Amino acid sequence: MWWVLGAVCVVMLSLTLPPAWVEAGYCQGVFPWIQSVVVPVTGFIPWPLTLTVLVALPIVWPILAVVRWRRGRQRRVMRRTLWFFGVLRLLRVLLYTAAAFLLMWGIGYRRVPIEERWHLLDEPIEYEHVRDVGLRLLALVRRDAPKQGVPVDEAVALAQIAAESRDLVTELEGWTPALPRHLKRPPAGLFLAIGIYGVCYPFTLEANVDPALPLPIRIAISGHELAHVLGYCGEADANLVSFVAGLRADDSLARYSTALVMLRYAMDGPSISDNVWLNSNLPKRARDDLRALSDVNRKHRVEFVSQVATKLNDTYLKAQGVELGTDDYERGFRLFVHAFRKGMLELPAPYPSMAAKKREADAPKKAAPDKK
């Protein structure tokens, strides 16, 4: 009975507490304690725990149900009674699951928005500001793209992003999170088949990324899922944190991977000509990596399943109070533009745009001084 009352209280509080109370009581009090206890345990184990449970559950649950049914019938319990208590038990399990989800994760959707906590919307941004960031990302990708034949180290890049993410939480949220020892790798192509690249399981705070992804995409998605592990539930929040952390990293592969994924948002803006120009000026390594991403999507994605999964994800996010649903991912890029203009990180000078190059070419040349 006490377990039932406790679960009901968790569910009710998650629906009624104002964001300021959620921020102060849960995000600054309860969740840091949960995170510091759970992540060192689940992150120490190298294989995906939740995925293992999800695979085993359809097998184990029917067996347990049959065992309970036979035991009840051996005690001459009526079928109607067994059905009644079976349904009650199922409802109780669902209640406990909902309470555990909210306590481990779901309440975090109702915290004070990240743009308010980080004071990102003090100044409005225009398209030229977004364009400027796109050109700076292009310059960064051209500078940091791995050279042919030069070895790269994925583990170092991930460690850099993880360390920068942890420092961001300490700096801006006021507590220091635990980092998982392992980012989980499910069977290659499993997530791609349903149209996703990675997932953070709320009950175990495990970051899972599909290993079939090309290396730089895998690194950037790992940063996004790691941001979820650190308590950023919203997709825009996780994108923003992973973008800032990835571009603050000292490792060039971490910066390149993050900037390449961000350019996919920059190349999806309202100006088709600008989008095409950005794409045409990518270095060969970046074009090859994006082509490899298209290839693995084409190889593994099951289109009907992917469409259903996207719709379910959109419905889930909106049910959690994320108004934009799956479009919230793109909002993280716009928030990054605010963060850059606020001075949260440095980027290289913009890569000369088509218009800038034309102005430079049309500018009158200064006459060279006569040599005496």
Buried (B, 14 or more C-beta within 10 A) or exposed (E): EEEEEEBEEBBEBBEEBEBEBBBEBBBBEBBBEBBEEBBEEBBEBEEBBBBEEEEEEEEEEEEEEEEBBEEBEEEEEEEEEBEEEBEEEEEEEEBBEBBBBBBBBBBBBBBBBBBEBBEBEEEEBEEEBBBBBBBBBBBBBBBBBBEEEEEBEBEBBBBBBBBBBBEBBEEBBEBBBBBBEBBBBBEEBBBBBBBBBBBBBBBBBBBBBBBBBBBBBBBBBBBBBBBBBBBBBBBBBBBBBBBBBBBBBEBBBBBBBBBBBBBBBBBEBEEEEBBEBBBEBBBEBBEEBBEBBEEBBEEBBEEEEBEEBBEEBBEEBBEBEBEBBBEBBBBBBBBBBBBBBBEBBEBBEBBBBEEEEEEEEEEEEEEEEEEE
